Amino acid sequence: MRLRLILAPLLAAIAGPALADVPVPDYGQAQYWSIVDSRPQGMAPPKGLRGVDVFWIHPTTTRSPTDYNHDPLDPAVLKWTEESAVQRQGSAFSACCRVFAPRYRAATTKALADPANRDKAFALAYSDIERAFDWYMAHENKGRPFIIAGHSQGGAHTTSLLEKRIKGTKLQGRMVAAYVIGINLMEGDLSPRLAGIPFCESPAQTGCFVQWNAVLAGSDNGPTLRAYAGAFAAQNGGKDGGKPLCVNPVTFDPRRGLSLSAEAKGAVAGDPGLGAMGPLKASAVAAECRDGLLTVWPAPSLGLKPLPGGSMHYHDVGLFWADISANAALRAKAWLKAHGSR
């Protein structure tokens, strides 16, 4: 597998069904698409810009003792995936854009922990994502500008779409940006894998991508950084991959280091799970890219729990929900202005 994933998938809390009889998703059927219509508590429906689409790819959401991929329409799997991930994360883009979120046969935690079967499970999951993206382009996009975004496993598939469906094609000219969240692309991935798709250098730049991985301030990041470096070298003939790529999603400006909590537009309070999102809390997190990882200082009032080792993987989106929303709108407006559209 080309990407070095964090093996702590978002909110993996249910066991999936047997996959033997699960049909290949038909993306011409509405049941294989999520309707992203949730918002943080107390937030009014979005208004305004709708000239851009977002293709959103959810993270790993399923534990299974037996299966490497989940059935996206199994009722328990679907409920957990929708409420714990799709709505909470994909909704950050709904203020600017129409959101298209495919339901797919995502790899499970069993696949993530099994090197012998991991690549096969991810290849199956990606095959669904690629077919969903192609169907969306053929039937819904109609020449509109678009954003691709995903978290964790979804970030891996986002990067694969950039490499296999966007890089060097006509679609690249219509891509507003890509948000690769919660994985660990390295400087060495900029070429040749993503050659021609730059890392974003400013908050309003288009045709580029961003990435971040959140860790709690005070954590020992040495083991994580060594694991990333070792994985890149193993997959690239011993080459040095450099540092993980990182942007601070409060500023979206690599030239700026630390952002103070007063600058943060709004985090979703409470650990993700079933049910409605908590309210937004402004000025609740300080952040800084350090050695390629996003160090965060969240306010205790958010009630967010880190994973072992200080990873804030579950909160890569929620900590910056309003900041992501504002930045997607900024980039969308910049693209439309540059191309003479409204």
ABEGO torsion letter per residue (X at the ends): XABBBBABBBGBABBBBBAAABBBBBAABAAABBBBABBBBGBBBBBEBAABBBBBBBBBABBBAABABBBAABAAAAAAAAAAAAAAAAAAAAAABBBBBBBBBBBBAAAAABAAAAAAAAAAAAAAAAAAAAAAAAAAAGGBBBBBBBBEAAAAAAAAAAAAAABGBAAAAABABBBBBGBBBBAAAAOAAABGBBBBABAABBGBBBBBBBBBBGBBAAAAAAAAAAAAAAAAGGBBAEBBBBBBAAAGBAABBBBBAAABAEBBBEBBEBEBBBBBBBGABBBBBBGGBBBBBBBAAAGBBBBBGGBAAAAAAAAAAAAAAAAAAAAAAAAAAAAGBX
